[in-house]
Amino acid sequence: MAATIEHIDVNGIRVPIIFENDKRLPLVNMQFAFTNSGSITDIKKAGLAKLSAKLMNQGTKKLGSSAFAEALESKAIHIASSTGVETFVMEVGSLKEEFNEALKQFKSLLKDPNYTEKTVKKIKTMTIGSLSAKENDFDYVAGNELKSILFKNTVLGQASAGTKESVASITLQNIKDFIKSHLTISNLIIVIGGDIDIQTVKKKIVKLIKVLPQGSVNGVQHFNTIDIPEEKVIKKETQQAYVYFGSPYIMTVDSEDYYKARVATFILGTGGFGSRLMEEIRVKRGLAYSAYARVNISNSSSYMSGYLQTKLESLDEAKQTVKEVIEKFIKDGVTQEELDQTKKFILGSEPLRVETLSQRLNRKFMEHYKGFTIGQTEHELQMIKKLKLDDLNQFIKTHKEILDLSFAIVTK
């Protein structure tokens, strides 16, 4: 069941296909992943990428959303679109016996999206309603505020879902232009797996892809975090203080040292009970129910972020504790016991991360997308297994930039 990378030539463009054959169930899953097509492209209108994905979930103009959904449901076919920061993904899933019908319906969607003013009005109304509700979701508010601090005056600093004002300003033509310029052959990576023969499916996919515009290859822009830490406090009617924090993390997406960052961050704040932040903030001081930190490394950015909730009267102590824990982490590093326990968890839980076909395909996609060869994750696991304490602590000491903490806080 090992995944492989194939290629097909369409109009002179070499399109990669990440494929895994899995005959355990008579199912097929396929994803069209368009790179540099997520919210990172929303330079002029925040929320445009997500709204475009919502329109692609409204069926074809010929059938309309209800009739298209019924046609899929009658054959147990799943077609859905979504966006991340850097990618726009269209997923197709079906029983093996219905895959030809799934491709037919997918092709009709690509050729004839539901481009009507009525559809745009509906998805805008739903989105604006959702954004209004999120005004009282203080995790959402604080999380967005942290990004606006870390990536000030850039597209990464704005809410990927947009604002009520930006969404209201998006037109049908804006969505048409987005889909035409981003859902292209040049930016396409195909991921497919299941009970299907790759040579057979390649011939079918070539015909399908030809309905897309050729487009041009656009690399993802990288954004740095701010140089000088900042803090912003937002006052709301709340019974808790929401503390979000973040800092630069100097590492490229294709760094061979990523496995060290994974281990170090697990010990600092990703590992739940037993992590430094949880141990100090919850177990020893009772300041919060949970505290978390992680490293976010992608083509477009590299930074550390974390969060906790605490009592209003404990805000200053909790914030100071975060700083102290991270300072001690950089200064003293980790212990052999912490490293050994982390190795056991990461290596021992590996089977749970590759249980399903979609998990395995997503992993292979990320390896390819980040510029690695297929199998990089297995290589990293071996490196984690061999990782020595001195090497890890030396690595931790070189990342003093995480001490430059910015805070976004929602409190009463």
Long-range contacts (C-beta under 8 A, 24 or more apart in sequence): 1-360, 3-193, 3-360, 3-361, 3-364, 3-374, 4-198, 4-374, 5-368, 5-374, 6-198, 6-202, 8-202, 8-205, 8-206, 8-209, 10-185, 10-206, 10-209, 10-210, 11-185, 11-210, 11-214, 13-185, 13-186, 13-214, 15-185, 15-188, 15-189, 15-190, 15-209, 16-189, 16-190, 16-368, 17-190, 17-191, 17-192, 17-198, 17-202, 17-205, 18-189, 18-190, 18-191, 18-192, 18-361, 18-364, 18-365, 18-368, 18-374, 19-192, 19-193, 19-198, 19-201, 20-193, 20-357, 20-360, 20-361, 20-364, 21-193, 21-194, 21-195, 21-196, 21-197, 21-198, 22-193, 22-194, 22-195, 22-357, 23-195, 24-195, 25-194, 25-195, 26-95, 26-96, 26-97, 26-195, 27-93, 27-94, 27-95, 27-96, 27-194, 27-195, 27-357, 28-93, 28-94, 28-95, 28-96, 28-99, 28-102, 28-192, 28-193, 28-194, 28-195, 28-196, 29-91, 29-92, 29-93, 29-192, 29-193, 29-194, 29-357, 29-358, 29-361, 30-91, 30-92, 30-93, 30-190, 30-191, 30-192, 30-193, 31-89, 31-90, 31-91, 31-92, 31-190, 31-191, 31-192, 31-361, 31-365, 32-89, 32-90, 32-91, 32-92, 32-183, 32-188, 32-190, 33-87, 33-88, 33-89, 33-188, 33-189, 33-190, 33-191, 33-365, 33-369, 34-87, 34-88, 34-89, 34-90, 34-182, 34-183, 34-184, 34-187, 34-188, 34-189, 35-86, 35-87, 35-187, 35-188, 35-189, 35-220, 35-369, 36-86, 36-87, 36-182, 36-187, 36-218, 36-219, 36-220, 37-83, 37-86, 37-87, 37-88, 37-182, 37-183, 37-187, 38-83, 38-84, 38-85, 38-86, 38-87, 38-88, 38-160, 39-83, 39-84, 39-85, 39-155, 39-160, 40-85, 40-86, 40-155, 40-156, 40-220, 40-221, 40-300, 41-155, 41-178, 41-182, 42-155, 42-158, 42-160, 42-162, 43-155, 45-162, 45-166, 45-169, 45-170, 45-174, 46-155, 46-158, 46-159, 46-160, 46-161, 46-162, 46-163, 46-166, 46-167, 47-127, 47-159, 47-160, 47-161, 47-162, 47-163, 47-166, 47-167, 47-170, 48-162, 48-170, 48-174, 48-175, 48-178, 49-83, 49-88, 49-160, 49-178, 49-182, 50-83, 50-127, 50-160, 50-161, 50-162, 51-123, 51-124, 51-127, 51-162, 51-167, 51-170, 51-175, 52-83, 52-88, 52-175, 52-178, 52-179, 52-182, 53-81, 53-82, 53-83, 53-88, 54-81, 54-123, 54-126, 54-127, 55-113, 55-114, 55-115, 55-119, 55-120, 55-123, 55-175, 55-179, 56-81, 56-90, 56-109, 56-113, 56-179, 57-81, 58-113, 58-114, 58-119, 58-122, 58-123, 59-109, 59-114, 60-108, 60-109, 60-112, 60-113, 60-114, 61-112, 61-113, 61-114, 61-115, 61-116, 62-108, 62-112, 64-114, 65-114, 65-119, 68-105, 68-109, 68-114, 71-105, 72-105, 75-101, 75-102, 77-101, 77-102, 77-105, 79-105, 79-106, 79-109, 83-160, 85-156, 85-160, 85-298, 85-300, 86-220, 86-298, 86-299, 86-300, 87-369, 88-182, 88-183, 90-183, 96-194, 96-195, 96-196, 99-196, 100-204, 103-204, 103-208, 106-208, 107-207, 107-208, 107-211, 110-183, 110-208, 110-211, 110-212, 111-211, 113-179, 115-172, 115-175, 115-176, 116-172, 117-172, 120-170, 120-171, 120-172, 120-175, 124-167, 124-168, 124-170, 127-161, 127-162, 127-167, 128-164, 128-167, 128-168, 130-161, 131-161, 131-162, 131-163, 131-164, 131-167, 132-164, 134-161, 136-236, 138-236, 138-238, 138-240, 138-242, 138-410, 139-242, 139-307, 141-234, 141-236, 141-242, 141-410, 142-234, 142-242, 142-243, 142-244, 142-307, 142-408, 142-409, 142-410, 143-244, 143-307, 143-408, 145-232, 145-234, 145-244, 145-408, 145-410, 146-244, 146-245, 146-246, 146-305, 146-406, 146-407, 146-408, 147-246, 148-408, 149-226, 149-230, 149-231, 149-232, 149-246, 149-406, 149-408, 150-225, 150-226, 150-246, 150-303, 150-305, 150-406, 151-223, 151-225, 151-226, 151-301, 152-226, 152-230, 154-223, 155-223, 156-223, 156-300, 156-301, 180-213, 181-215, 182-215, 183-212, 183-213, 184-212, 184-213, 184-214, 184-215, 184-216, 185-209, 185-212, 185-213, 185-214, 185-215, 186-214, 186-215, 186-216, 186-217, 187-215, 187-217, 187-218, 188-212, 189-365, 189-368, 189-369, 191-361, 191-362, 191-364, 191-365, 192-361, 193-357, 193-358, 193-360, 193-361, 194-357, 220-299, 220-300, 221-300, 222-299, 222-300, 222-301, 223-300, 223-301, 224-248, 224-301, 225-301, 225-303, 226-406, 228-404, 229-404, 229-405, 229-406, 230-406, 230-407, 231-406, 231-407, 231-408, 231-409, 232-407, 232-408, 232-409, 233-409, 233-410, 233-411, 234-408, 234-409, 234-410, 234-411, 235-410, 235-411, 235-412, 236-410, 236-411, 236-412, 237-412, 238-312, 238-410, 238-411, 238-412, 239-312, 239-412, 240-309, 240-310, 240-311, 240-312, 241-309, 241-310, 241-311, 241-312, 241-314, 241-315, 241-318, 241-409, 241-410, 241-411, 241-412, 242-307, 242-309, 242-409, 242-410, 242-411, 243-307, 243-308, 243-309, 243-310, 243-315, 243-318, 243-319, 243-322, 243-407, 243-409, 244-305, 244-306, 244-307, 244-407, 244-408, 244-409, 245-293, 245-305, 245-306, 245-307, 245-319, 245-322, 245-405, 245-406, 245-407, 245-408, 246-303, 246-304, 246-305, 246-306, 246-405, 246-406, 247-303, 247-304, 247-401, 247-402, 247-403, 247-404, 247-405, 247-406, 248-302, 248-303, 248-304, 248-401, 248-402, 248-404, 249-295, 249-296, 249-297, 249-302, 249-303, 249-304, 249-399, 249-401, 249-402, 250-302, 250-399, 250-401, 251-295, 251-297, 251-302, 252-297, 252-302, 253-297, 253-298, 253-299, 253-302, 253-370, 253-371, 254-370, 254-371, 254-372, 255-297, 257-395, 258-297, 258-380, 259-380, 259-381, 259-383, 259-384, 259-387, 260-387, 260-391, 260-392, 260-395, 261-295, 261-297, 261-395, 261-399, 262-295, 262-346, 262-380, 262-384, 263-339, 263-342, 263-343, 263-346, 263-384, 263-387, 263-392, 264-334, 264-392, 264-395, 264-396, 264-399, 265-293, 265-294, 265-295, 265-304, 266-342, 266-345, 266-346, 267-329, 267-334, 267-338, 267-339, 267-342, 268-293, 268-325, 268-326, 268-329, 269-293, 269-294, 269-306, 270-294, 271-342, 271-345, 274-338, 274-341, 276-325, 276-328, 276-329, 277-306, 277-308, 277-322, 277-325, 280-321, 280-324, 280-325, 281-308, 281-310, 281-318, 281-321, 281-322, 281-325, 285-317, 285-321, 287-311, 287-314, 287-317, 287-318, 287-321, 288-314, 288-318, 291-322, 299-369, 299-370, 304-402, 312-411, 312-412, 315-409, 315-411, 319-407, 319-409, 322-405, 323-403, 323-405, 326-402, 326-403, 326-405, 327-403, 329-396, 330-396, 330-397, 330-399, 330-400, 330-402, 330-403, 333-389, 333-392, 333-393, 333-396, 333-397, 334-389, 334-392, 334-393, 334-396, 335-389, 336-389, 339-387, 339-389, 339-392, 343-384, 343-385, 343-387, 346-381, 346-384, 347-381, 347-384, 347-385, 350-381
